[in-house]
Amino acid sequence: MLHHVFTEQFVHDRQAELHTAARRRHRPHRRPPKERLGWFLVETGLRLTARPAH
């Protein structure tokens, strides 16, 4: 199991990477829909894992 702080840092780093990529004028080659869906599911899972338990 991943440590809570590690998963939070991973999500934060990935979000920063996505924001940086979005600000670039020249957009890289768009990824296939299945790959985008895969990354979306990974990021959602990491956010749920990093969320503090109630």
C-alpha positions, 0 to 999 in steps of 0.5 A: 500500500502506498503511503498517503503523503507519497500519493498526494505528492504524486497527484500534485506532481501529475497535476503540475505536469498537466497544467504546464503542458496545457499552457504550452502553445505547441501541443504534442501529438494527441493520445489515443482515446483508450490511453487518455481513458487509462490515464484518467482512471489512474489519476482518479484512483490516485485522488481517491487514494490520497483523499483522507478517510472520514 
